[in-house]
């Protein structure tokens, strides 16, 4: 666990051309609570195969600008869509109930996962001119192939629902549940709001608190209000920080 003041890690998921307007709104909202260079961006290279990021486009220019201004850039899958057939019952349950068909890296074998990871890493580093900070799987779901591929691709950091770790060594850098919201149905909205009332009571006692927001949150006023309440609560006990800070003061910038 990191020493010193408790840390608050903030991230915006599903960053891509078709979510650009919502990402701007989320950056503005989170920026009222934390410095902009502590708001990590989780970038999807081609969301659902419908929104490719290409060098030389206006969105690529914005991505580079955000990185130049200090935003940490994470690779967040490739398509963010799960097209795998899952044989194991436990994996089918995760794919069906823990995400709306978006657990892309839950079913990939190691070679396939490695290919998408390497291509995505190269694309984002070419566009931004900066090394990516790490990899975070869509819906925080990893299958055995993805976990193996992480260690092959040189990512400094990875994150799931419960922890942040170094893929190269398996060293766990922090353990805490990530607080997030879901907007895809009235039931999910209601459960998200309940979790956002209860989970900060636990996170306030932990050395690292993690909060992740999604573009869909901006379309539900109750969720945006809940995000503000949570951040107001947590920033009273936790200092907004960068993921890279978990590596310690002696760590060099994440290698490309």
N, C-alpha and C positions, 0 to 999 in steps of 0.2 A: 504493500500500500504506500502511496506517496505521503511524504511528511508535510508538515506545515498546515496552512489554512485549508479548510475543506473546499473542494473545487466543484464548480457547476459547469458541465459540458453541454453545449447546445448544438443541435444539428437540424438542418433542413433537408428532408429526403426528396427523392424523385425530381431532382433538378434536371431540366432539359428544355428544349425550345418550346414545347407546348405548355409547359408550366411556368413560363417566364414571368408572366404577370403576377401569378400567385406567389412565386418566389420573391419578387420585389416586395409584395405586401408583407410576407413573412419576415424578410430582412428588416423592413421598417419596424414591424412590431417587436421583434426580438431586439432590435437595435435600441429600443427605448429602455431596455433592461441591461444590456451588455454591450461592450465594444464590438464593432463589426468584425474585427479580426479574431474574435472568439466564437464566431458563428460558423460552424463547419458546413460545407455543402457536399451532399451526397449525389453524385452526378451519374445519370443513366445514359450511356452512349447512344442508344436507339430505343427509346421507350415503346414497348410493344411492337417494335418493327415499324413504327409510324412516325418517328421523330428523330431521325439521325442527326448527330452533331458532326459537322464537317469543318475542317480548317478553312478560314477565309470568309465564313459566314458571319452575319451580325451577332448571332448568339455566341459563336466561338470568341468573338472579340470581347463580349461582355464577360465570358468565363475567364479570359485572360486578365481582364481588368480587375475582377474580384480577387483572383489569385495574387496579382501585383499589389493589391491593397491589404494582403495578409490573410485572406480566407483560406482555411485548410480545405483541400479538395480530396474527397474520397471517391474511389471507384465504387459504384453501387450497382453491381451486376452488369449486364449488357442489354438485354431486352426487358428485364423486370417482369418476365412472363414465364410461367411454368408450363412447359410442353411435354414434360416427362411422364411416363407411365410408372406408377409406384407399386411395386409388388408387396412390400411389407405393410402390414396393417397400421403400424405406428406412423410410418411415413405418409400413408394415405390420409390418416387423421390430421397430421400437421398441415398437409397440402390443402385439405378441405376446410378445416376449421380455424387455422391460425392465420390465414390470409385468403384473399379473394383471387385465387389462381395466380399469385405473383411470387411464389417461392421458387424462383428460377434455379437457384443453385442447390436445391434440395435433392434433385435427381440426376444431375450430371455426373458422369464418370470423371476420373482424375484428368485424363487427357483433354476432354472437352472443356472442363472447368479451367484448366491451365491455359488453353487457347484463348478463351474469352477474357480471362484475367490479363494475360500478357498483351493482347490486342487493345483492351480497354486502357490499361496502364500507359501503353505507348501513345495512344491517341490523346489522352488527357495531358500527358506531359509535353507532347508536341504542341498542343494548342496553347497551354498556359505558360510554357517555359519554366515550370516548376515541378519538382518531384511530387507525386501524389503522397498524401499522408498515410493512406492505408486502403483497406478493402472492407466494405460492409455489405453482406449479402442482402438482397431484397427480402423484406419481412424478417430479417435477422435469422434466416433458416439456412443451415448448412448440412449437406449430406457428407458421407465419408469422402467422396471424390473431391468436393470443394475444400474440405479441411486439409486433405493431402496436397492439393494444388497450391494452397496459400503459402505453404513452406517453400514451394518451388519458385515462386514468383518475386520474392524479395520485398514483400510488403512489410513495413515496420510495425503496423498496427492492424488489428481486426477487432470487431465488436459483435456480440450477439445480445440476446435479451438480458443476460445476467452478468456479463463481464466484458472487459477489454483485455486483450492479450497480445503478446509478441508471437506471430506465426512461426518465426524461425526457431524458437526455443520452447514454445508452449508456456512461457512464463506469464502468469496472470498479473496484470498491473492494477486492476481494480475489480471489485465485485459489488454490484448493486443492480437492482432492477431498473430498466429504462422506462420512463414515464412517457407515454404517447397517447394520441387520440385517434379514433376511427370515425369516419364520416359516412360510410357507405350504406348505413341503414339506421332507422330509428333506434333499434335495439343496441347496435354498436355505439351510437352516440350516447345513449343513456348509460351504458356500462362504462364508457370512457369518462363521462362526467363524474360518476361515482368513484372510479379509480383515482381521478385527479383530486378528489376531496380527501381520500384516505392515504394514498401513497406518499404525499409530502411529509406526513407525520413520521414515516419510516426514513425517508431520504434525508430529513434534517439531522438525523443521528448518524449518518454515514459520511465517510471521508470524501466520497465522490458521488454526486447526484447527476444523473443523465436525463435530458429532456430532448425528445425528437418530435418534430412537427412535420406535417405533410401539406402539399398544396390544397387538398380537399378540405382541410380545416378552415380555410379562409371563406368558404361558402356557408358556414354554419355559425351564426353569431354567438350561440351558446358556447361553442368550442373556442372561438377567439377570446371570449371573455374569460373562460376557464384558463386558457394559456397565460393570460395576463395575471390572473390571481396566483397561479402556481409560481410563476417567475418572481412575482413580488415577494412571495413567501420564502422561496429558496435563496434569493439573492441576499436576504437578511442574515443568512448563516453561511453561505457558500460564495466563493469568489468566482465569477466567470473566468474560465481558463481555456487553454487550447489542449486538444488531445495529445499533442506532442509533448506537453509538459509532463505527462505520465511517465515518459521515458527518463526523466531526471534532468537536472541542470547540466550534466556533463554530456548529454546526447547531442550529437551533431544533427543538422537538418536531415530529414528522411532521405535516404539515398535513392537515386533513380536507377 
